[in-house]
Amino acid sequence: MSQQYIDYLVTDGGLDFDAGQQPIETSDRNSIAQDVKHAILESGLLREYQAERNRTLRADVLTRIEMLIETDKRIEPGTAEIEEQTAELLWMFAETVDNDNIEMGMPL
């Protein structure tokens, strides 16, 4: 099976390197998940979510994050879900158009 999407692995805001100091590659659903995570971080919605204390408005921000996820053409529309696991962790679920499931935690 050929890899359709290839990217460098980013960990803690920087490239991740192997023992030979070469950038580690990630592919397909992991690459899509990484791109979606960066889109969420760059949108400022996580900061808005953290700052909001009203439960209803927090739910609104989560809906806006789900809508942002679904703007990625590789994500199947209507499949994105965001859940608050703990006070410090959001969990994202989505399905790609290639029928791969994405599950990813995002620390707050």
Buried (B, 14 or more C-beta within 10 A) or exposed (E): EEEEBEBEBBEEEEEEEEEEEEEEBBBBBBBBBBBBBEBBEEEEBBEBBEEBEEEEEBBBBBEBBBEBBBEBEBBBEEBBBBEBEEEEEBBBBBBBEEEBEBEBEBEE
